[in-house]
Amino acid sequence: MSTTSLKLPDELKARLRTVAEARHTSAHAFMLESLQTAVVAAEQQLAFLADAEAAYEQMCESAEGYDAADVHRYIHARARGESAERPQPKPWRE
């Protein structure tokens, strides 16, 4: 395991210590947990953006997409526990 040094403003360091103590953990453990959570969230955001870019490219290549109203009806029906037919892609350009 490598060592990394962080320079924290005094106010943040004090808040960090207070929170860590309240959670019955060390400041070090709290920082590790916080960094792990932040990295996972950032990775998920990057994956989401990559998926969105791929979907956009596919839509541009196929010239097909989904009508938002159809998608909303489908999602709302499923959320209510109802079965619903999946929306079908439609041409969006000629």
Secondary structure as UniProt FT lines:
FT   HELIX           10..22
FT   TURN            23..24
FT   HELIX           27..62
FT   STRAND          64..65
FT   HELIX           68..79
FT   TURN            80..81
FT   STRAND          90..91
//
